[in-house]
């Protein structure tokens, strides 16, 4: 299965698109393109991993390899970057662990 995610990260203005795909509904690979240099580093690191086990990623007892890769490569990046969450959701859809439904975060100032 394949999932495509388009992420507008917010005030930074960077846009990211990714394709998460899984041949066996468990091992997921990512193809990520972005305007952001930091996210391009993340894309290269994910490509070097070859695949991520989606079942392990959603297990409360396991460490998330996706998030470990994010933490190790997005140094100097905004800690609240929306891209990792978008990649995680795309991974779930590609593995058949979630239905493709848009997510949204709305921010306002009071």
N, C-alpha and C positions, 0 to 999 in steps of 0.2 A: 504494500500500500504506500501511497505517497501523500504527503501533506505539504502545502505551500503556505508560508507565513510572510506577510508584509508588515514591517514594524517602522513606525514613525516615532523615533525615540524622544521627541519633545523639543524643548527649547534649544538643544544643541543643533537641531536642524538636520541631523544625520538620518538617513533612511537605510534600512537593511531588509533584504529579502533572503529567504532561505527555503530550501527544499529538504524535507526529512523523508527518507525512504527506508522501507524494510521489506526484504524478500520473504522473511519467515515470521513476521509479526512479533519479533523480539529484538533482533539486532538492528539498530538504526544507524544510518549514515547521514551526514549533513553536507549540503552544498550551500555555502553562505556567501553572499555578496553584500558589500556595504560601502557607503561613503566614508565611514569612520575607520581610521587607521588602527585603532585599538580592536575593533570588531574584526578587521581583516586578520589581525594576529590571532584572534580567537578562532577564526575560520581555518587558518593554517594548522593550529593545534588540534582542532577537531578532525581535520583530514588526516593528520598523523596518527590519530587514535584508531583509525579504520572504522570501528563501529562501537556503539554504546548499547549495553543490555538494558532495554526499557523496563523490564521487570525488576531488575536490581535498582534502577533509578527510582521507582515508586515505592520500594520497600522501606518501611520506617526503620528497619534494623540495619540497613546498608548505607554506606556513604555514597553520595551522588557523584559519579565520575564527571558528569556534565558540569555540575557546580564547582567541583575541584578544578576542572580545566578553566572555568570562568575566572575563579579567584586567582589562579596562577598567571593568567594571561592579561587580565584587564586591570593591571596595576596602572595607576595614573588616570583611571577612568572614573566616571561618576558611579558611586556605590549603588545608586538607585536606578541604574540603567535598565530599561525595559526589555532589552534584547534577550537576556538570559531567560526570562519568563516566557517570552514568545517562542524561543527555541525549545524549551521544555514542553510547552503545550503542543507544538508541532510534532515532537518526538512521540508524545502520547497518541496522537491521531494516527501517525504513521504505523505504530505498533498495534493499532486497533484497541487501545486502552481508553480512548475518549472519542466522542463524536466531534466533528468539526463545527465549532460554534465560536463566533467572534467573542473576544473578551475586550473589556474596556476599562480604562481608568480615567476619571474626570477630576481635574484639579481646579479649585477656585480659591480665591483669597477673600477672607472676610474682613 
